[in-house]
Amino acid sequence: MSDTTTADAAPQTSPSRGTDPLLWVGRGIAAVAGLLLVAFPLLSDDVYYQNMIILSLVFAVGASGLNIISGFAGYISLGQGAFIGLGGYTIGVMCTKLPDSNPWVWVPLAGLVAAVVALVLGLVSLRSSGPAFVIITVAFLFLVQVIAVNWKSLTNGTNGLTLPLPDWDRDIANLPFYYVLVGILGLQLLMTWQIRRTKLGMGLIAIREDESKAATIGINLPTEKIIAFMASAVFVGMAGAVYGYYLTFIDPRGMFGILLSVQLVLSMLIGGKGTLWGPVLGAFLIEYLSETANNEWGGGNIRLFLFGGLLVAVVIFLPKGILPTIRSLVTRRRASGKAGLVGARIGTGGSLASITDRVHLVDRADIPDRAILEVKGLKRHFGGVKAVDGASFAVPEGSITGLIGPNGSGKTTIFNLIDDTIKAEDGEIWLDGQRIDGLPSWERAHRGLGRTFQTTRLFREMTVLENVVAVQRTFSVRQLGKVAVSGAEARAAEELLEFVGMRAFRDQQAHALSYGQQKLVELAQILMLDPKVILLDEPAGGINPVLIERMGEMIRELNSYGKTFLLVEHNMPFVLGLCDPVHVLARGRTMASGTPEEIQRDPAVIDAYLGDDFVLEERTS
């Protein structure tokens, strides 16, 4: 193990995001591109290129919207094009039913319709994930196409709808469509940028990285996914309305074609999913290729082969997209010849006195004599294997309670049952006098349960700071809008990172850290919850002796201020020197409980787990 501690040496870290030269170069390029986009119709009256840019803007809004649910949350939708069609049909139907109305007034309504449909679809589809979610979104796309074909009284079926021609001067031609779409794209990007900075954005990326872990740190999975789905549709519906008005004729096959959705997915993937500008870059490239295929290669099936081939090529050769690949290459070039992070030294850590705003410290004299966590008759079987078979024990408030036993005795499974990572088949779990075994993981976290994992489960593509600010102690829609990467949330996270000695690593991605460093960051992450009970699954496992000692010191310090721990560990000297009481598991049941001294002298425990050599060594030491 290479994790070391020192007060003097700091790790070789990258510049913070606010001072990163590459970030400023990117912003400069984006600003120039934006100015050119706005100025183009004033510099050129070429209608052909204006048409290309208008289509590119529609795709850019669609791909950027898709980026929220797919790039951030990781749910790939092949039905995103349906929201463009819904927007087009909203303005088409309203203009048909109210022929004297101004078509522009229906553009916001189209966004509302798209958001409501996304809400309904999300309630159904977001219960699934992976391929199942993709299939549901494809089915949704074909469903709305079938509805548009058969609801003739509203949509005119396959005959389509004809919208009124624009009534402005022909000299300005496409300018109103052009600039309204530029404005919608600007609003879409502003919303995407804001989401990425907030607790909602951190939660969505955590869901993408590790959904079940995200739930254990307080992220309300169904609500946040549905909010993201609605956000991914609202401006897409508005762009679809402008697109329908621009075409002046819409029909089910044109507005709900699968190819349109594929183009949106390709735009996001080629440019770079999860980035702000990647989907926009991808949309302009895709539209250029589409026009080239139509004009020079015959169009038709050629476009299908082109986009299908591109999709395969991107997945194989450019999985991260253009912008992330460029950033990765530049970062690698910068780091060439410099010391890596694995083995970099960890700071000595800070004092608890500086984190009272985030961690509620309690005077031990005020702690009542009671059990804050109780497990009663807990059961979980996997086929014929009785992993947990009626386990019962209590964790006194303010204690460091140990849970030990041989491999396969059910220790980690009990942790998984306590935090709802796995559903219990029977039994009760009580936290602070309230029964929680019927609650989902995020509700248990909000009630005061925090948990680390046997093998660390940080969100690997997020930075160290983002991993900590992703935590949500409570849930409210207002809280989701809080800026997480700066301000009070970021300051609190940095104080916790200072406490564990990892503040200097705040801007490093979690996957670049060593195993011991990840253990420390995960502890800071859980402290952000300010839990009533902290479950530590093998905190000393896989790290060097110096860091084991540091880990023990931090646990003792937190406990001295009233924090309660339940600890699973195979390092017996560590457990017996730290924990009181200790519960021993065997075959999924609690076989013994008591002080460390009582456990070491229990014949059944010696026979089943500790062994005579361990006891003799302890007695003679």
Secondary structure, DSSP 8 states (H G I E B T S, - for coil): ----B-SS--------GGG-HHHHHHHHHHHHHHHHHHHHHHH---HHHHHHHHHHHHHHHHHHHHIIIIIIT----S-THHHHHHHHHHHHHHHHHSTTS-GGGGHHHHHHHHHHHHHHHHHHHTTS-THHHHHHHHHHHHHHHHHHHH-HHHH-GGG-EE-----S-TTTTTHHHHHHHHHHHHHHHHHHHHHHHBHHHHHHHHHHH-HHHHHHTT--HHHHHHHHHHHHHHHHHHHHHHHHHHHSEE-HHHHS-HHHHHHHHHHHHHH-TTSSSHHHHHHHHHHHHHHHHHHHS-STHHHHHHHHHHHHHHHHH-TT-HHHHHHHHHHHHHHTTS--STT--B-----GGGGTTTS----GGG--SSEEEEEEEEEEEETTEEEEEEEEEEEETT-EEEEE-STTSSHHHHHHHHTTSS--SEEEEEETTEE-TTS-HHHHHHHTEEE--SS----TTSBHHHHHHT--SS--HHHHTSB-SSHHHHHHHHHHHHHHT-GGGTTSBGGGS-HHHHHHHHHHHHHTT--SEEEEESTTTTS-HHHHHHHHHHHHHHHHTT-EEEEE-S-HHHHHHH-BSEEEEETTEEEEEE-HHHHHH-HHHIIIII-HHHHHHHHH-
